[in-house]
């Protein structure tokens, strides 16, 4: 008798967790900005060349032994970075849109982790330099576990973006310094 009540309660809790998960958002967008004491063209040069991402991206810091390959037109729409790693898996980033000294839009694919996302780096000239805004957005679909993960995603991905922006700031300011 006690066992059956426990089983019924467990079933009710599981049902409520699943039901709640169905109403959680499936889409996310994370955005952060930084002011960089450098002209817009210097900041743009640090982001438009995917080869330079190794110098500032937090994902490279997660696995410095990751194998990176590049293809497509250099610093142009269609330039692609592919990675292979025991830690961060396999995936790619491809530039999908550019506005010279203003904006870079890219897509990220990491099939091993079920990730397809879109990112944007926007530059805005300031009197003191450049404001760089980095945003990432995606959709986790119907996966209830991933929907629960989104509850903490702004904080987690936001920290990665903040570190990346600070790394870009340091890289660019030191290069003109």
C-alpha positions as CSV (number, residue, x, y, z in Angstrom):
1,X,0.0,0.0,0.0
2,X,2.8,2.4,1.0
3,X,4.7,1.5,-2.2
4,X,1.7,2.2,-4.5
5,X,1.1,5.7,-2.9
6,X,4.8,6.5,-3.4
7,X,4.6,5.4,-7.0
8,X,1.4,7.5,-7.6
9,X,3.1,10.5,-6.1
10,X,6.2,10.0,-8.3
11,X,4.0,9.7,-11.4
12,X,2.1,13.0,-10.4
13,X,5.4,14.8,-9.9
14,X,6.8,13.6,-13.2
15,X,3.6,14.5,-15.0
16,X,3.7,18.0,-13.5
17,X,7.4,18.5,-14.5
18,X,6.7,17.4,-18.0
19,X,3.5,19.6,-18.2
20,X,5.4,22.6,-16.9
21,X,8.2,22.0,-19.4
22,X,5.8,22.2,-22.3
23,X,4.9,25.8,-21.3
24,X,8.5,26.9,-20.9
25,X,10.0,29.0,-23.7
26,X,11.7,27.2,-26.6
27,X,13.5,30.2,-27.9
28,X,16.3,32.2,-26.3
29,X,18.2,35.4,-27.0
30,X,21.2,36.6,-25.0
31,X,22.8,40.0,-25.6
32,X,25.7,41.9,-24.0
33,X,27.7,45.0,-24.9
34,X,31.1,46.6,-24.2
35,X,32.7,49.9,-25.0
36,X,36.1,49.6,-26.6
37,X,38.5,52.5,-26.7
38,X,39.4,52.0,-30.4
39,X,38.0,53.1,-33.8
40,X,35.3,51.0,-35.4
41,X,37.6,49.7,-38.2
42,X,40.0,48.2,-35.6
43,X,37.2,46.4,-33.8
44,X,35.7,45.2,-37.1
45,X,39.1,43.7,-38.1
46,X,39.2,41.6,-34.9
47,X,35.8,40.1,-35.6
48,X,35.5,39.7,-39.4
49,X,38.4,37.3,-39.7
50,X,37.3,34.0,-38.1
51,X,41.0,33.0,-37.8
52,X,41.3,35.8,-35.2
53,X,38.5,34.3,-33.0
54,X,41.1,32.0,-31.6
55,X,42.6,35.0,-29.8
56,X,39.5,36.1,-28.0
57,X,36.7,33.4,-28.1
58,X,36.0,31.6,-24.8
59,X,35.2,28.4,-26.8
60,X,38.9,28.1,-27.8
61,X,39.9,28.4,-24.2
62,X,37.7,25.4,-23.3
63,X,39.8,23.2,-25.6
64,X,43.1,24.7,-26.9
65,X,43.8,21.3,-28.6
66,X,40.7,21.6,-30.8
67,X,41.4,21.2,-34.5
68,X,40.2,24.2,-36.5
69,X,39.9,24.4,-40.3
70,X,38.8,27.3,-42.4
71,X,37.2,27.5,-45.8
72,X,35.2,29.8,-48.0
73,X,36.0,33.4,-49.0
74,X,38.4,35.1,-46.6
75,X,36.7,37.7,-44.3
76,X,33.5,37.5,-46.4
77,X,30.0,36.0,-46.4
78,X,30.5,32.2,-46.6
79,X,33.7,32.1,-44.6
80,X,33.5,29.1,-42.4
81,X,35.3,27.8,-39.3
82,X,34.9,24.2,-38.5
83,X,36.1,22.6,-35.3
84,X,36.7,19.1,-34.0
85,X,37.3,18.5,-30.3
86,X,37.0,15.8,-27.7
87,X,35.7,18.4,-25.3
88,X,33.4,20.8,-27.3
89,X,32.5,18.3,-30.0
90,X,32.2,19.1,-33.7
91,X,30.6,22.1,-35.3
92,X,30.9,25.1,-37.5
93,X,30.5,28.9,-37.6
94,X,29.7,30.5,-40.9
95,X,29.4,34.2,-41.7
96,X,26.0,34.8,-43.3
97,X,25.8,38.6,-43.5
98,X,28.2,41.5,-43.3
99,X,28.0,45.3,-43.2
100,X,31.4,46.8,-43.4
101,X,32.5,48.3,-40.0
102,X,28.9,47.9,-38.7
103,X,27.7,44.3,-38.4
104,X,28.6,40.6,-38.7
105,X,25.9,37.9,-38.6
106,X,26.8,34.2,-38.3
107,X,25.2,30.8,-37.9
108,X,26.5,28.2,-35.5
109,X,25.9,24.4,-35.9
110,X,26.9,21.8,-33.4
111,X,25.0,18.6,-34.3
112,X,26.5,16.6,-31.5
113,X,24.9,18.9,-29.0
114,X,21.8,19.6,-31.1
115,X,22.7,23.3,-31.4
116,X,21.7,25.5,-34.3
117,X,22.0,29.2,-33.4
118,X,22.5,32.6,-34.9
119,X,24.7,35.3,-33.6
120,X,25.3,38.9,-34.4
121,X,28.1,41.3,-33.6
122,X,27.1,45.0,-34.0
123,X,29.4,48.0,-33.9
124,X,28.3,51.5,-33.1
125,X,30.8,54.4,-33.3
126,X,31.1,56.5,-30.2
127,X,33.1,59.6,-29.5
128,X,35.4,57.6,-27.2
129,X,35.7,54.5,-29.5
130,X,33.2,51.8,-30.4
131,X,30.3,50.0,-28.7
132,X,30.3,46.3,-29.6
133,X,27.1,44.4,-29.0
134,X,27.1,40.6,-29.3
135,X,23.8,38.7,-29.4
136,X,23.0,35.0,-29.8
137,X,19.6,33.5,-30.4
138,X,18.3,30.0,-31.0
139,X,15.5,27.6,-30.5
140,X,15.6,24.3,-28.6
141,X,12.4,23.0,-30.0
142,X,10.2,20.5,-28.1
143,X,13.0,19.1,-25.9
144,X,11.7,19.6,-22.4
145,X,15.1,19.1,-20.7
146,X,16.6,21.8,-22.9
147,X,13.7,24.1,-22.1
148,X,14.5,23.8,-18.4
149,X,18.2,24.5,-19.2
150,X,17.1,27.8,-20.8
151,X,16.0,29.0,-17.4
152,X,19.8,29.4,-16.6
153,X,21.0,30.0,-20.2
154,X,21.1,33.8,-20.1
155,X,23.5,33.6,-17.2
156,X,25.7,30.9,-18.6
157,X,25.9,32.0,-22.2
158,X,25.9,35.6,-21.1
159,X,29.1,35.0,-19.1
160,X,30.8,33.5,-22.1
161,X,29.8,36.4,-24.2
162,X,31.0,38.9,-21.6
163,X,34.4,37.2,-21.4
164,X,34.6,37.2,-25.2
165,X,33.8,40.9,-25.4
166,X,36.4,41.7,-22.7
167,X,38.9,39.6,-24.6
168,X,38.1,41.6,-27.8
169,X,38.4,44.8,-25.9
170,X,41.8,43.8,-24.5
171,X,43.1,42.5,-27.9
172,X,42.1,45.6,-29.8
173,X,43.1,48.2,-27.3
174,X,46.5,46.6,-26.8
175,X,47.0,46.4,-30.6
176,X,46.6,50.2,-30.9
177,X,48.2,51.0,-27.6
